[in-house]
Amino acid sequence: MHIKHRLAASLVPLCLWAATAPAYAQLAAGQRCAVQSGPRTAALVELYSSEGCSSCPPADRRLNALRKEAGAASLVVPLALHVTYWDQIGWTDPLAQAQFDSRQAELLRHQPRHVAYTPQFFVGGTELRGWDTQLPAAIRRINATAAPVNIGLSATPAPGGKLVLEADASAPDGQTGGQLYVAISESGIVSTVLRGENRGATLRHDAAVRLWLGPVALAQGRARLRREVQLPASWRPEQLQVVAFVQRADSSAILQAVSTASCAKGAM
């Protein structure tokens, strides 16, 4: 476990892309993906990581295998958020964004311990320190609860390399407070680390967050987010996934989450 103060980025990374089988071919083929959350609560699993952290690769591998490990009946939405406060320890993480430092700090305001470190897991908005043994059980506990919020999410390819994102959240109780977020993640990213604690290592990242949108507050139990995104040429559409989730207004608890992963299985 490593605890680091935030530092400014200064190094230039080298990032390579894996030649993996398409996981999200619908987006690459120009097809619309639309998904709807169900009655059970999906477990949003957030991993705060860094390529500059020598203890992070095992956590990255665990997140990469999470859906398979949790089982076909599980509802799990993984996200890897790379932080910037390792960037001057010897290696600038090409996936790191300062807003993920802020997201980690925001979640920690609602935890018993307010210490940011990497790798750090949050399941359903709650820190899980025993992630090496407790992840499957934490996911099952969340899946066993009824979701107080419904989320509809769609991703539609548009001309010119654009992607139209639409997310709608609604609660049967108009008094339910919450905030709607949408993210785009990419899988199959391979990075060769040239300096720092992981010098010489080749790292593989799945569910690495590329774009973070929101929050949009629920008003009278409803929220809507629509955004047309210009996809950078370096992002591979066949490896992209879109995620939407709702977080309670007064805590870090995640009320529901959904992703376009089901479209990769032909469930439109």
C-alpha positions in Angstrom: 0.0 0.0 0.0 1.4 3.4 -1.0 0.4 6.8 0.3 1.6 9.8 -1.8 1.0 13.5 -1.8 -0.2 15.1 -5.0 2.6 16.2 -7.4 2.7 17.9 -10.8 3.2 15.8 -13.9 6.4 16.3 -15.8 7.4 13.1 -17.8 6.4 12.0 -21.3 4.8 8.5 -21.4 5.0 5.8 -24.0 1.7 4.0 -24.5 1.0 1.1 -26.8 -2.3 -0.5 -27.7 -3.1 -4.2 -27.4 -4.2 -6.3 -30.4 -7.2 -7.9 -28.5 -10.5 -9.3 -29.8 -13.2 -6.7 -30.1 -15.3 -6.5 -27.0 -17.6 -3.7 -28.0 -17.9 -4.2 -31.7 -21.4 -2.6 -31.9 -19.9 0.9 -31.5 -17.2 0.2 -34.0 -19.8 -1.1 -36.5 -21.9 2.1 -36.1 -24.7 0.4 -34.2 -26.7 1.9 -31.3 -26.5 0.3 -27.9 -29.3 0.8 -25.5 -29.5 -0.7 -22.0 -31.8 -0.5 -19.0 -31.0 -1.2 -15.4 -33.0 -3.9 -13.6 -34.6 -4.3 -10.2 -31.4 -5.4 -8.5 -28.6 -3.0 -7.6 -25.5 -3.4 -9.7 -22.2 -3.1 -7.9 -20.1 -0.2 -9.1 -16.4 -1.1 -8.5 -14.0 1.8 -8.6 -10.3 1.2 -8.5 -7.9 4.1 -8.0 -4.6 3.2 -9.5 -1.4 4.4 -11.1 1.2 3.0 -13.5 3.8 4.6 -11.2 2.7 2.4 -8.2 4.5 -0.9 -7.8 1.7 -2.5 -5.8 -1.0 -1.5 -8.4 -0.5 -4.1 -11.1 -2.1 -7.0 -9.0 -5.1 -4.8 -8.3 -5.3 -3.9 -12.0 -5.3 -7.6 -12.9 -8.0 -8.3 -10.3 -10.2 -5.6 -11.8 -9.6 -7.0 -15.3 -10.8 -10.4 -14.2 -13.7 -9.2 -12.0 -16.6 -9.9 -14.3 -15.4 -13.5 -14.9 -14.6 -14.0 -11.2 -17.9 -12.6 -10.0 -19.9 -15.0 -12.2 -22.5 -14.7 -14.9 -25.3 -14.0 -12.5 -23.5 -11.0 -10.9 -24.2 -7.4 -11.8 -20.9 -5.6 -11.6 -19.7 -2.4 -13.3 -15.9 -2.0 -13.0 -14.0 1.3 -13.5 -10.3 2.0 -13.3 -9.5 5.7 -12.5 -5.8 6.6 -12.7 -4.7 9.4 -10.4 -2.0 11.9 -11.0 -0.2 12.2 -7.6 2.3 9.5 -8.6 3.4 11.3 -11.8 6.6 12.9 -10.5 7.8 9.8 -8.7 9.5 8.8 -12.0 6.7 8.0 -14.5 3.8 10.0 -15.9 0.7 7.8 -16.2 -0.8 8.3 -19.6 -4.3 7.5 -18.3 -4.2 9.7 -15.2 -6.5 12.7 -14.8 -6.6 15.3 -12.0 -10.4 15.0 -11.8 -9.9 11.4 -10.6 -7.8 12.6 -7.7 -10.8 14.9 -6.8 -13.2 12.0 -7.2 -11.2 9.8 -4.8 -11.0 12.7 -2.3 -14.8 13.2 -2.6 -15.5 9.6 -1.8 -13.1 9.6 1.1 -15.0 12.5 2.7 -17.8 10.0 3.5 -15.5 7.1 4.8 -14.3 6.4 8.4 -10.7 6.9 7.2 -9.8 9.8 4.9 -6.6 8.5 3.5 -6.1 8.4 -0.3 -3.7 5.7 -1.5 -3.2 3.3 -4.4 -4.5 0.8 -5.1 -7.7 1.7 -3.4 -11.0 0.0 -4.2 -14.5 1.4 -3.6 -17.5 -0.9 -4.0 -20.9 0.8 -4.2 -19.2 4.0 -3.0 -17.7 2.3 0.2 -14.0 1.7 0.6 -13.0 -2.0 0.6 -9.6 -2.5 2.2 -9.8 -6.3 2.0 -10.4 -6.4 -1.7 -8.0 -9.3 -2.2 -10.5 -11.6 -0.4 -13.7 -9.7 0.0 -14.6 -8.4 -3.5 -17.0 -11.2 -4.5 -18.9 -11.1 -1.2 -19.2 -7.3 -1.4 -20.7 -7.6 -4.9 -23.2 -10.2 -3.8 -24.4 -8.1 -0.9 -25.1 -5.1 -3.2 -26.7 -7.3 -5.9 -29.1 -8.6 -3.2 -30.6 -5.2 -2.6 -33.5 -3.6 -4.6 -32.5 -0.6 -6.6 -34.2 2.7 -5.7 -33.4 4.2 -9.0 -33.8 3.2 -12.7 -31.3 4.1 -15.3 -31.6 4.1 -19.1 -28.4 4.5 -21.1 -27.7 4.6 -24.8 -24.6 5.2 -27.0 -25.1 6.0 -30.7 -22.2 6.4 -33.2 -22.6 9.5 -35.3 -20.8 10.8 -38.4 -17.3 12.2 -38.0 -16.1 9.9 -35.3 -18.7 11.1 -32.7 -20.6 9.2 -30.1 -24.0 10.5 -28.8 -24.5 9.6 -25.1 -27.9 9.7 -23.4 -28.6 8.7 -19.8 -31.9 9.1 -18.0 -32.3 8.3 -14.3 -35.6 8.2 -12.4 -36.8 7.2 -8.9 -40.3 6.1 -8.1 -40.1 8.4 -5.1 -39.8 12.0 -6.4 -38.1 13.0 -3.1 -35.1 10.7 -3.8 -32.0 12.8 -4.1 -29.0 11.8 -6.2 -26.5 12.8 -8.8 -26.2 11.2 -12.3 -22.7 10.5 -13.7 -21.7 9.1 -17.1 -18.2 7.7 -18.1 -16.5 6.2 -21.1 -13.9 3.6 -20.4 -11.6 1.7 -22.6 -10.2 -1.9 -22.3 -7.3 -3.7 -23.8 -4.8 -0.9 -23.3 -1.2 -2.0 -23.0 1.4 0.4 -21.7 5.2 -0.1 -21.5 6.6 1.6 -18.4 10.0 3.1 -19.0 10.8 4.7 -15.6 9.7 4.6 -11.9 8.7 1.7 -9.7 7.3 -0.3 -12.6 10.3 0.3 -14.9 10.4 -2.4 -17.6 6.9 -3.7 -16.9 4.2 -4.1 -19.6 0.9 -3.3 -18.1 -2.6 -4.2 -19.4 -5.6 -2.1 -18.4 -9.3 -2.8 -18.8 -12.2 -0.4 -17.9 -9.8 2.5 -17.8 -11.8 5.7 -17.6 -11.3 8.1 -20.6 -14.1 10.6 -20.1 -16.0 11.6 -17.0 -19.3 13.5 -17.2 -21.6 14.9 -14.5 -22.9 15.2 -12.0 -26.4 16.1 -13.0 -28.7 16.4 -9.9 -32.0 14.6 -9.7 -34.9 17.1 -9.6 -38.2 15.6 -8.4 -36.6 12.2 -8.8 -35.4 12.6 -12.4 -32.2 13.5 -14.2 -31.1 13.5 -17.8 -27.7 13.8 -19.4 -27.1 14.1 -23.2 -23.7 14.7 -24.7 -22.2 14.4 -28.2 -18.6 13.4 -27.8 -15.8 13.6 -30.4 -13.8 10.5 -30.0 -10.0 11.0 -30.2 -8.4 8.9 -33.0 -6.3 7.0 -30.4 -9.5 5.6 -28.7 -10.6 2.3 -30.2 -14.4 2.2 -30.6 -14.5 -1.6 -30.4 -13.0 -1.4 -26.9 -15.1 1.4 -25.5 -17.8 1.0 -22.8 -20.2 3.6 -21.5 -21.3 3.6 -17.9 -24.0 5.5 -16.0 -24.5 5.6 -12.3 -26.4 7.5 -9.6 -24.9 8.4 -6.3 -26.8 9.6 -3.3 -26.9 13.3 -2.8 -25.9 13.2 0.8 -23.3 10.3 0.9 -21.0 8.3 -1.4 -23.5 5.4 -1.7 -24.2 4.3 -5.3 -28.0 3.8 -5.8 -27.7 2.1 -9.2 -25.2 1.5 -12.1 -25.5 0.2 -15.7 -23.1 -0.2 -18.6 -23.1 -1.0 -22.3 -21.2 -4.3 -21.6 -24.4 -6.3 -22.3 -24.4 -5.1 -25.9 -21.2 -7.0 -26.5 -23.2 -10.1 -25.7 -25.8 -9.2 -28.2 -28.3 -7.9 -25.7 -29.5 -4.6 -27.1 
